[in-house]
Amino acid sequence: MRRSDERRVQGAECKAQSNHHSLPHIKAGRLKMIAVTTAQRWPLLPGVPTIAESGVPGYEILIRNGLVAPAATPRSILMRLHRELTQILNAPELTELLAGDGSRPLVESPPAFAAFLKNGITKWIKVVRQAGITAS
């Protein structure tokens, strides 16, 4: 986080911030987190309610990172990548490193991640259409 961003966060100008940047400030008592965007409470901040618990039923926004490959990639290569990445993501050293900034690894099968992407596209298309959002 840049120093100017940190001052803005500490000066309460921040309306939304990722755990990655704000967790140290929350733990130090310089910020008060009012809700998390996940469906369940965050394990690192169990006292912070979800937005759904705070009065917006069904609200959930997840930030995920994933690996995608060209559609023509052979299944054997996809499965090898999945096995290797699963091993890396489940390594205690990486889990500990990610936990330090409020993150955690989530290992899904390739079909489960594909379904997540498809459902997300469907969800956000609906939101954009209902809100009348257009590109400018």
Summary of the structure (lengths in Angstrom):
residues: 136
radius of gyration: 18.1
end to end distance: 29.5
largest distance: 51.6
contacts: 270
relative contact order: 0.09
helix: 46%
strand: 1%
